[in-house]
């Protein structure tokens, strides 16, 4: 008799679990609270402009990549045009000095030398490490690279003599990050493993949804799970908020960990480690996304600029000393000809907005105040856009929560350094967690791999050989 897996959430982790469940002969059904797939991997339309809310750079485009095979099995790239940028971003200070973070490491090295030849020794050390970094598996065994995991960016930049390079590198990789993470990111680009899928985040998610449905999977949208049902310490199914009960042999939660463990399971299956983990609230930064639809072609500007502010500004309890502005003119599918979509992510605090949301007028006023501040800076940087803004869209941490129920508005899950994060719960059989809340590094690759991993564990429990494609 065919066994059934219920999957909570049609984000990338849930779709991944669904696809691999179907490939391995299970009947699967996904329950999703929203009306479209993707979860936080999404885009939305405003008056003819498509605003993207997720992908900055998608890892796994290089056939040599550890993620490429999985994306390929899910046909995530099928029919997609993939764009590769020449640079990651332009970093500019208030005096007009500029660092271009080129993707090609030879080009970046030359540019860094031009900016500060006196730092040639440390520049070559950094770029040579990037050239050596082929993949995470070999790098994690190479002592000449592993040593950088013990060095913070703050300590590393002290070796530079040029003050602008110090400042610019910290704007690209925060001072608390390890140098290893910087080398890793630069290597991803240098190896042409980072791309942009034309059409954006929602279209990317729809491609995986298509694969899932073609494999025979079922999705029930606008269906929020209220409870994960267990009997004799084994899951038996779920109950929706409308009272409907659905039974299954296994349940995979691709929702955030807090919702699954403390709300759907009512905190019944935890230990001291899990309790301490969630009480710590060591979650990744949340943010406000300000998006503009502009009746103006901004394609002559860099697609991504990180402006170091002359005076830092406090947004919702968090000090911001830089402003990232991204314009999507490189993707002609996101707006009409001659128009531009521009976005900016600004770090903020969830609890500040949670309190503010209790008074709708104050909440709206704060959103407008921050949007007005951003527009003022934007129009100084892009003077031809003045008076041509047709859409202003502000997504706060509360928006992330309302849209996906993600705990603390933390769309990337936990904050590094590594913590012991469960993908199963003590004393509960047949239940598995997938997604960013089971790892310390967020992002779509984490989501897709953990979704796949949940089915691998189910197959192991069932004594089946795991299949990564249809038999």
N, C-alpha and C positions, 0 to 999 in steps of 0.2 A: 504494500500500500504506500502511495506517495505521501511523504511527509510535507508539512506546511511550515513556512517561515513567515512571520509577520515582521515587517520592517517599519519603524517609526521615523518618518521624515524622508522627503524626496530631495534632499540636498545631494551633493556629490558623493558623500559616504553612503547614504541610503540607496542611491541609484547603483553605485558600485556593488554593494551587497546584493541588491536585487538581481543584477546581471549575472553575478557569479553563482548566486543561488539557483537561477534558472539553468545555467550551464551545467550545474551538478545534479540536475534531476529533481530539484525541490519545487514544490508549488510555492510561489512567493506573492505577497501582496503588500504594497506600500501604502501607508496612511499618512497624508500630508495636510497640515492645517491650512496651508495657503492654496491658491488656485492654479499655481504654475510650479514647475520643478526648479531645482537649483538651490533653494534655501537662501543662504547669504551670497551665493554665486548668482547674482541677478542684475538686471537692468530695468529701467522703467522709462516710459514715454511721457513727455510734457510738451504739448503744443508743437509737435513735429520734431522735437529734439529727443534723442535717446540718451539717457544718462546711465553711465555704467557704475555699478556699486561694488565691484570686486576685483577683477583681474588687473594687476599691474604688470606682472611678468609671469608667464606660465612655464613652469619647469617640466622638462620631459620631452622636448621637441627633437632632440638629437637621438638618432637610432642607437647610439652607444649608451644613452642615459639609463639609469636604473628604473626610471618611471615610464620610459617610452613603450615598453612591451605591454604594460598595463593599460595605458591610454589606447594603444593599438587594439588590444583585446576588446575594449569597450567601444571601439570605432569612434573615439572622441574627435579625432582629426579628420575623419572621413568627410569629404566634400568641403573641408574648411581651407581657406587661404590663411597661411601663417605669415605674419610680418616679423622681420628682425630689424631692430633699430641699430643705428650706427653708434649710439651712445645711450647711457642709462639716464643721465640727467645733466643739466648745467647747474652748477652751484655758484651763486653770486653773493658777494657781500655788499654792504651799503655804499661802498666806495667804487663799485663797478668792477672789482676784480672778479675773475671767472675761472673756475675749474670745470673742465668738461670730462665727465667720467665715461671715456670711450669704452665700448665693449671689447674691441680688439686690444689685447694687452700690450702689443708692440706700439700701437698708436698711443695708448695711455702712457706708457713709459716715456715716449718722446715728448709728449705734452707736459708731463710732470717735470722732466729735465729742463724744458724751456721755462717753466715757472720758477724752478729753483735748482739750478745745477749744483749748488753747494750741498744739496741733499741727495746727490746721485747715489751714494752708497746704500742708504736705507731704501731709496726708491727701487734700486735694482734687487735688493733683498726681497721686497714685497712682490715685485712683478715676476721674479724667478719662482717664488713660491706659488703664484697663480698658475704659471706655465706647468708646474709640476703636478698640480691638482687635477687629476683626470676624473676621478669619481670618489664618492664618500667612503667606499669600502677600502680602497687602497690607501687613501689619505689618512684614514683613522688608524692605519698600521705603520705609517711612515713617521718616525720620530722627528724628522726634520720639519714636518708639518704639524704634528700633534703638539709640539712645544708651544705653538701659537694659541692653543686653546687655553693656556694658562696665563696669557698676557692680555690685559685689557686694552682697549683702544686708547683710553686715557694715558696709560703708561707708554704705549707704543708711539704716540704722536709727539711725546716729549723728545724723541730722538731727532725730530725735524727742526731745522734752524729757522726755516721760513714761517713766520707767524700765520700768514694766510693759509698755507697748506695745512697747518695744524688745525685751524678753525674749520676749513672746508672739509677735511676728512672726518672730523667729528660731527659735521652736519650730515654727512653721508652715513656714517656708522657711529651710533651713540657711544659715549665714553665707557659705559658699563659693558658693552658687547666685547666679546673676545675678538682678537685679530683673526683667528681661525674662521670666524663667521664672515668677516670681510673678504678673506681669501676665497672662501667658498662661493660667495655671491659673485665676485669678479670672475671666477673660473666658470661659473654657469653661463655667463654672457660670452666669455672668450671662447668657450666650447660650442657656441651656438645652440645652447640647450634652453635658452629663454626666448619666448616668442609672445606675440599677441595674436589671438585667433580673431580674424575679421568678423565683425558682427557683435562681438563683446560677450559678456558673461552669461546672459540668459540664453543666447543662441548656442553657446557652448554646452550649457546644461541640457538644452533641448535635444542636442545631438545624442547625448548619453541616454536620455529618456527614450528617444526613438529606438535605440539599440535594445533597451530593456523591454519595450513593448513588442518588438519584433521577436524577442526570445520567448514571448508568451507571458510575460509578467503583467500584473494588474496594479493600477494606482487608483486610490480613492482620494480625490482632492476635497478640500474644505471639510476635513475630518480631523478634529483635534483629539488626541488621546488623553483621557482623563486618568486612567488607571491601568497599570500592568497587573494582571490577575495571576496569582500563584496559589497552588494547593499542594500541601505536603512538601513545601519548599521546592517546588518546580513550577515554572511558568506554564500557564494553560491558555493564555490569550490576553486580550486587551478589552477595555471598555472605553467607548468614545464619550465625549461630553454630551451627546444626544441620548446616551443610555444604551446604545447598541453594543452588544458583546460579540467579539470575533475570536474564535478559538484557533490555536496553532500548537505545533510541537516545539517550536523555538520562537523567541522574540529577539530581534536585534534593534537596539535603540541607537539611531543616528541623530537623535536630538542632543541637546547639551546635557552634560553629566548631571548637573543639579536637578534639572527637570525630571530626568529619568529616576535618579536615586532617591531624591527627597520629596518629589511631588507625585509622580506616577506610582512609585513603590513605597511612598510614605516613610522613607528612612528605615525600613524594617531590616534591610540587609546591608549593614555597614559594620566596620570595625573602627578601632581608634585611629588608625592611619587615614582612613577615608574621611572620618569626622574632622580630624585635624587639617587635612588638605583643604576641605571646603570652608572650614572656619578661618583659614589663613587668608582667603580671598586674594591669593597671589595670581591674579588674572592678567592677561595682556592688556595693553592700553586700549581704551575705547576712544572714539573720536566723533567729531561733527564732520559731515561732508556737506560742503557748500557747492552747489552746481549752478552754472549759468548757461542759458541758451542765448547766444549773441548773434545778431544779424550783421555779421562781419566775418571776413575770412582772415583767420589768424595763423594761417599755415606758414607764414614767413618766420614765425617765432619758433624757438625750440619747443618740442612737444612736452618737455618736462623741465621745469625750472624750480630749484630750491633756493629761495631768497632768504638770506640771513638778515633778520630785522635789526635795524639800528637800535630800537628799544623793544625789549621783550614785552609780551602782552599776556595777561592772565585770562584764559578762557575757561569758564566753569571750574575754577579752582586749580587749573594746571597752567604752569608758566610755559609759554611758547616763544622760543627765540628765533624760529625760522618758519617760513611759509612755503609749502609745496604747491605749485600750480601746474596743472596738467591740461593741455588742450588736445582734443581728439581729432584734429584735422587730418591725421594720418589714416583714419578709418572713415571713408566717405559714406558708409552705411548708417552713420549715427546722426547725420543732419543733412538738410538740403544743401545744394551747391551755394557757396558764398556765405554759409553760416558756420558757426563753431559751437562746440560743447566744451565747457571748461569746468574743471572740478578742483577742489582743494580739501585735503583731510587735515583737520586741526585737532590735536589731542585735548581731551577734556576728562571730566570725572563723572562717572555714572550716578553716584549718589546725589551730586549737585542737581542733576537734571531730574532725577527721580523726585526730589523734594519740590522742584520748580513745577513739575507736571501736575501737582495737586491743585494748582491755580492756573487754569487755561489761559487767562489773559497775560499773566506774568510769563508763562512759558512762551507764548507767541511773541511777546515784546522782546524777550531775550534772544530769540531766534532772529528777529528783525534787526536788533542792535548789532549782533555779530555779523549778519549778512551785509549790513550797511558798512561796517568797518572793513570787511573784505573787499567789497565793491570799490571803496575809496582807494585802497592799495592797488587793486586790479586795474582801475582806469588810469592810474599814474603809470603803471607798467605797460599798458596797452592803450595808449591815448586814442587810437582810431575806434576803439570799442565804446567810447563814452557816448551815452544816450542811445545805445543800440542793444541794450540788454532787454530781451523779451521774456525770459524765464529766470526766476530765482527760486531754487529748491534747496531746502535745508533739512538734512536728515540728522537727528540727534541720537545719542545712545538709547533713548526711549523708542525711537523709530526702529532701531535694530531689535529691541525687545518685543515691541508690538508685532513686528513683521515675522519673526521666527521664534520668539519666546527665549532668546539666548540670554543666559544668566549674566547680569552685570553689563549687558551690552558688549561683552568681550568677544568680538567676532573671530579672534584668533585663539581663543581658549586660554590655556595656562601661560604664564610667564616663565621663561628660563631663569635660573638653571634647572637642570633635570630634577623631577620629582617622581616618586613612585605613584603612578597613576593606573588605576585598575581598568581592565577591559572585561572582567567578569566580577561578580560580587560574591562575597563569602556566604555560603549556605544556600545559594539559589542556583538551581540547575536549569539549563535550557535558555539562559539569558546572557546576552552579549552586548557590550558597548562598542560603538565605532565612532569615528570622527575625531575632530581636533581636540576634544576633551579627554582623549586617551593618550595624548602625546604632549610634549612641551614645545614643539615647533608646529605652528599652525600653517594653513595654506591648503590649496587644492591637492597637492601630492599626498599630504598627510591624510586628507579625507579619503582619497581614492584607495590608498594602500590599506587603511584600517577597515574600510568596508570590505575589501577583498579578504583581509585577515579574519574577519568575523566568520566568513563562510568556510575558510580553511579550518578554523577551530571546530565548527559544526561537523564538517566532514570527518575530522579526526575522531570526534566523539562518536560518530556513527560508524566508524571503521571503514570509511570510504576513501578511495584515492581522489584527491582534489583535482578537478579539471579546470584549466584556464581558457578553454574554448569549447564550443559545442562538439559533442561526440558524433 
